Amino acid sequence: MLLLVFSFSLVAAQSFADGVPAPPTALTQAFNLLSSERMLEDIRALSGPAFNGRQTGTPDDLASAEFVRQRFIDLQTLRSSVSESRATLDRPPEHTWIQSDPVRATTIGKDPLLQIRLADDSQPALIGTDYLPILDSPSADLLQTSIVFVGYGISDPDGGFDEYAGNDVRNKVVLFLRGKPDRYTKPISHADKAHMAHAHGAIGYLTATGPILTAYETRRGITGRPSAFYGLTDPHRTIPGAWISTALASAILGTQQPDDDHRLRRLQQQLNDAMIPQTMVIDRSITLRWQSAQQDGMLRNVISILRGQDAAHQDEAIVIGAHRDHFGTQGGLLFAGADDNASGTAVLLEVARVLASVPAGLKRSIVLASFSGEEQGLLGSKLYVSQPVLPLSSIVAMINVDHAAIGNGRLTIGVTGLEKPIAQAAGQRAGLADRIDLFGFFPGGDHVPFKEAGIPTVTVVSGGIHPHFHQPTDTAETVNPNLLSDVARYVLAIARQLAETR
């Protein structure tokens, strides 16, 4: 497979070196069939009340899986393509495959409480604005204690950086910044930090984005707001936790001095520059209370195949994937997930419909994959890679579509294992060459398990800041139909380009 992809890279690069040929007739027909209104209808449906935020492991996400399955079945040309593949796959006739795996869903109940005494008349913090409980956090049964700031929350005595050393945080709530100092080279996750806080006797934690952002965070459009987030911690080694806003973290660390608004920035800068712990007890009391309910459920991937038309290449395949899960209802707030990732799912369904309608020239097969569990650590795509419908050795490339409907009008394309001229050529064929920003590996998303399995990947995201990322405000009213069309054109172009290769 690697030799095949490398040879394709050379051919594609040479083919487009002297100018872009006119799009083939089949591609032109395919572009003309794309409908932004159809994609908007799918986004409205998937982010509407019928699916209640599509949290993995809930009946709502199972209903969304059935929505996708029916859409695959409704494509008559897709149905016939899947039927033709029975002899090769040695399975009974069917239109789609459902992959299932047990998973646990956690829901934060209504009316959670986080209150910090910043003044005599301090009001409770506002959920969704000032804080959000970590979504797989255990219940906080009316914790009332004090706060200890522990910098980035790292305890690594062997590495010479221990922000807990000499400080007693037993029965306290610790506050730590997300990320790590620039000079700290070891990987560290949020789960690691929660486990460290638990090991040192803390009974709760707060985490916040610091005011100083890395280049990657700036490019991603990270803000100071709290976001819906799974901590992915070991339930036996964790404690209740909440993501708070940068503004609230600054207020916690402030005093009555005129320059207090900059104190958190100064502390973070000192940690980044000198990597000297800045741990301190904060003269603020805190009250935490919420209930976390857990239920066992099933993760569902929905998979279907458009069979290639060339006998010499139809056992090779391109995977087009998008996750459809989001966060459900948490703390009384609905996380509808229109951009993340009803938009990618809508693009997947529309591109599938068009590819099935105009199959001419598709030498390789197309695997269509609707993943669940992405927000809980890429569970669905990991399941697929562990139980592929077609052998992984047959997969030429995986195309992942995520966040396809909000941004600055440009497309951000991440490429691994393929020559960048291939990705650029697809942009030219789609008429988007001047609006493509090419990068290498993206560290998050359902393409990651495929990359780790040695499969080339293309990640397609609408560029710029996504202001409603992991927020209750990510609703269908915020999406941009023109961006949807651009993403669909690009995905269609790169998929056909990879599937048409000689």
N, C-alpha and C positions, 0 to 999 in steps of 0.2 A: 504493500500500500504506500509506503513512503516513497518508493521509486516512482510509482504512478503519479503521486501528487507533485513530486519534484519535476517530473517531465512535463506535467500540465503547467506548472509555474513558468517553465522556460518557454513553452509554446505560447501561453497567454501573454507573457511579457513581450515576446517578439511580435506577436500579432498586433499589439496595440502601439508598438514603438513608432510607427510611421503615420499615426493618425487613427481615429476611431472609425471603423466601418459603420455603415448604416445598420440600425437594429434589424435583425431578421424579421421577416413577416410574422412569424409565430409570436415573437416578443411584442411587436407592435399591437397585434390582436390582443395579447394578454394585458398590456397596459390599458387598452381601451375598455376592457371589461372590469377593471378595478372600480369599486364604488365606495367613496368615503361615507356616504349616507348609510350604506349597509353596515360598515364598521361602527359608525356612531350608534346605530340601533343596537348592535351587540354590546357596546360599552354601556349604554343606558340599561340594558337588560341585566348584564352581569354585575353592575354596580348598584342596582336597584334593590328595593326591599325584599324581593323574592329570594335573594341569595345572601342577604344579611352579612356581607363582608367576606364570605367564602373562607372562613377559617378552617385550616386543615384539621381533619378528624371529626368535623361536625356534619350533621345532616345537610347543612347549607352548602358545604363544599361538595358533598356527594351529589347534590342536586345540580351543581354547576358542571360536574363531570358528566352527568346525564345530558345536560344541555349540549355540551361539546360532542358527545357520542352521537346524539341524534343529528347534529349538523353534519358530521362525517357520513352518517348513513344516508342522509338526504341527497348526497352527491351521487347521481347515477353512474357517472363515469368513474368516480372513485370506487363505488361498489364493485363495478366490473373489474377494475384493476386489482383490487384486493382478492376477488374471487379467482382471478387468473394466477395468483401467486401461491395457491394452496399446495400444488405439487412440490414446489421448492421448499416451502416452509413446513410441510408435513403436519398441517393442522386441519381441523374440521372447518367447513365453510363458515365464515363470519365476516362482519364488516369492520369491526374494530377489536382491539385487544384492551382489556382492562387489567392494569397491574395494581395490586393491592398490597398494603403492608400495615400492620398495627401501628398506631400512633396515639399520643395523648394530647388532648386539647385542654388548655388552661384558660379560664375566663375570670377576669377581675370583676367583682360584683359592683352594683350601683353604690353611689354615695361613699366613695373612698375619702379618706381624710389625710392631709398633710398640712400641718401647721407649725410654723417656726416663730418663736417670739423675737421679732425684730424691734418691736415697740410695745408699749402697754396695751395698745388697741389693735395689735396684729390680727389680721383676718386670715382664715384658711387660704392656702394656696389654691389656685384655680387649676383643675385637672384639664389637660390638653394645652394649656397656656404656660403655666408655671412648672408642671410636672406630669409625668405619666409613670405609673408603676411598671417595672419590668414585667413583661407579659407572662413569663413562666415563674414569676416570683412566688414564694410561699405567702400565706396570709400574714398580715401584720396585725396582731391582736392588741391594739391600743398600746403601742410602745411609747413611753414617755421618758426621755433621757436627754443627754447633752451630745454635742457634736465635736468630733475631732477631725481636723483637716489633715489628710495624709498624702498630699501632693498628687502623684499619679497612682498611688495605691500599690506600689511595688515592694515586695519583700524578697530580696535576693542577697542574703549575706555572703554567699560564695562569690557572687559577682561584684561585691563591693558597693551595693546600692540597696539599703534597707530602710524604707520610710517608716517602718514600725519600730525600729530599734530604740529601746529606752523609753517607749511610750506605752502607757496602759490604755487600751481601747476596750477593755472588757466591759460589757453591758452598755456600750456607747454606740452611737451611729457615726460611721465614718463617711467623710466626703472626699471623693477622689475624682481627678480629671480623666477624661477619656484619652486614649492614646498612650504615648510614652515620650520621654525626653529624646531629643534628636540624637544624643550621644549614646543612648542605651541601645545596644545592637541586638539583644536577644528578642525573639518574638514573645509577645504576651497578649493574651486575649482578655475580654471582659470576664469570661468565666474564671480565668486564673485569678483575677483581682477579687472577685466575689469569694472564691475559695480561700484566698489569703486573709480577707477580712474575717471570715468565719473561723479560720484557724487561730486568729489572734483574739477571739472572744467577743468581737463586735456582734451586736444583735440586729443591726440594720445598716444599710448604706445608701448614700446618694452619689450619683455620678453626673458630671456635667461636661459639656464641651468648653474648653478653655478659650479665652479671647484671641490667642495666637494660634492661627491655623497653619497646617502644613500646606505645601504646594498642591498635594493631591486633594486635601479637603477643600481648598479654595476652588480647584477645578470642578470638584463634585458639587459645589454650591452649598457646602455645609453651613448651617446657620446655628444660632445659639438656642434654638427652640428644642424642647424635648420631642423625641420621636417614638412611635411604637416600635418595640424591640424585644426579641427573645434573647435572654441571657445565655441560654444553652449550658446551664450549670448542672453539676451533679446534685440531684435533689437532697442527698445526704450531707453535702458540704456547702450549702448555701444558706442565705438569710434574706429577709425581705429587702427589696431594693427599689429605688425609683430614679428615673432620669429627670433631672431638674434643668431649668433654663439657665443659661449663662448669667442672665440678669439676677436670678434668685441666688445663684452661687456667689456672685459679687456682693449682693446684699448681706448674705450670711457672713462673709469675711470682712465687711466694712465696719467702721466705728463712726465716731462723730467728727472725724477730721475732714478738712475740705477736699483732700485728694483721695478719699476712700474708694471712689469708683475705679481707680487704677490699681488697687491693691492686688487683686487676683492676677492681673496682667503682670505686675512686677514679680509676684511669686512664681508664676509659670516661666517667666523669662529667666529667673535665677535657676530654676530647675533645669531648663534647657541648656543654659550656658555652663553651669558649674556642676550640675548633677549632685548638688548637696541637698539633703532632705530639708524641707521647710515645714515639717509637721508641727501642729499647734492645736491646743484645746481652744475651742470657740465658745465664747460666753453667750450661747444661745441655747435655749431648750427647744426640743422638737417633739411633736406628737405624730405618730403614724398609725393608721388603721385602715385596713381593707381586707376583704375576704377573697380568696382564690379558690375557685371550684375547678376540679379536674374531672375529665371524662375520657374513657377509652373509646377510640374510634378507628376508622380506617382511612389511610391515605389512598387516593385513587389517581393513577396516571391513565390517560386515554391516548391510545396509539393507533395509527392507521397508516396504510401504505398506498402510494401511487406507484404502480409497477412500471419500470423502465421499458422502453420499446426496442432496445437493441439486445439481442440474445447474448452478445459478447460482453455486455456491460451491465445488464439488468440485475446481476447479483451484487453490484456495487451500489452504494446509496449515499444520499445527502440527508441528514437529519435537520428538520426545521422545528425548533422547540420554543415554547413560551410557557411560563408558569401562570396559573390562574388564581392561586390562593392569595389571601390577604389576612387581615387580623380580626375580622368579625366585629362584635360589639364588646368593648372593654370599658369598664368604669362608667357605663351608661352612655358612652360615645360610640357611634357607628363609624367604623373605618371602611368606607365603601370601596376603595381601591380602584378608582377609574383609570388613572394613569398607570398604577402599579397593581396588577398588570392586566386589567381588563383590556387595556389598549393593545398590549402584545398579543393577547389571546384573540382579539378581533382581527389583528393583522394576520395571525396564523390561519384563522378560518377563511378570511378573504383570499389570501394567497393560495390556500388549498383549493378553494372553489375555482379559481382562475386556472391553476395548474391542471386541475382535472378537466376543465372545459377546453383547454388548448394544450393537449399533451404532445403535439408534434415536436419532434426534435429532442425529447427527453430520453436520452440513452440510458441514463442511470435511474434507479428508483428513488423516490422521495419518501422518507419516513416522517410522518407528522406526529408530533409529541406534545400533548398538553400535560404539563407537570403540576403536581401539587407539592406542598411541603417546602417550597423554596425559602420562605421566610423562617422556617425552623431548621436551617442548616443544610439547604439543598437536598432534602430527603428524597424528593421525587426523582431528580436527575441521577442521584447516587443509586437509587433503586433500579432505574433503567440501565445504567452502565453495568450493574451487577447481574441483571437479567435481561439482556438485549433481545429484542424481537428478531433482529438480524445479527449475525456475528459482528463484533466490534471490528474485526479485521476487514470487513467489507465496507466500513464507513469511511468515505473519502473526506468528509468535512461535516461539522455541526454548526448550524446557524442559530443563534439565540436572540430572541426579540424581547426587550424589556423596556418599560417607560417610553412609549412610542408617541405620546400625544401632547407633551408640554415642553417648552424650551425656547431657544433663541432663533429657530428657523434653520439650524444646521443639524447635520447628522454626525454623531460620534461613532466611529467604527473601530472596534478592537480586533486585532488579527493575531493569531498564533498558528505557526506551522504552515502558513501559506505566504507566498511572496506578496508584498503590498501592492505591486502593480495589478494583481488580480482584483483586489478589492477596489482599487481606483478605477479599473476598467468597467466594473459593474456600475459605479457611479456615473461614468460617461454614458453607458448604454441607457441608464435611467434618466439622463438629462440633468444630473445632480452633481456633476464633477466639481463645480465651484462652491459646493456647500457640504463637502465631505471633509471631515477631520479624522485622519488615520492615526491610530495609536497601536501599541503592542498589547500585552496581556492586561485584562481587567481583573482585579483580584476577587471580585464577587460576582455570582450569577450561575445559572444552570449550565453554562458552558464549562465551568471549572472541572467537574468530574470527567468530562470528555477530554479536556486538555491533559488531565493527569493520567488518562488512559492512552495517551499518545495520539489522539485524534486532532487534526487541525480544526480551529474554531474561528468563527466570525461573530462578533457581538454587535448588535445594532441597537442604538439608543438615540433618542432625540436629544440634541446637544443643549448645553446651557444649564441654568439653574432650574430645578424642579421645586418650586416653592411649597408645594403641598405634599412633599415626600413623607410618607408614613404619618400623615396627619388626617384628622377627620374631615378636612376640607378637600381631600382628593375625591372630587365628585365629577359626574359626567358634564356638569356645566362648565368646568374649567378646561376641557380638552380642546385641542386645535385640529379641526378636520383636515387642514392643509398639511400639517405635519404627519398625520396618519397616512395620507395619500403618498407623501414622500417616502416614508418608511416602507410602506407596502411596495412601492415601485422599486426601491432598492433591494428589498428582500427577494422580490420576484426576479430581478435582474441577476443577482448573485446566485440564486438557486438554479435558475435556468443555465447560467454560464457554467456552473460546476457540473450540472447534469448533462449538458450537451457536449462535454469535452470529447474530442476525438482521441 
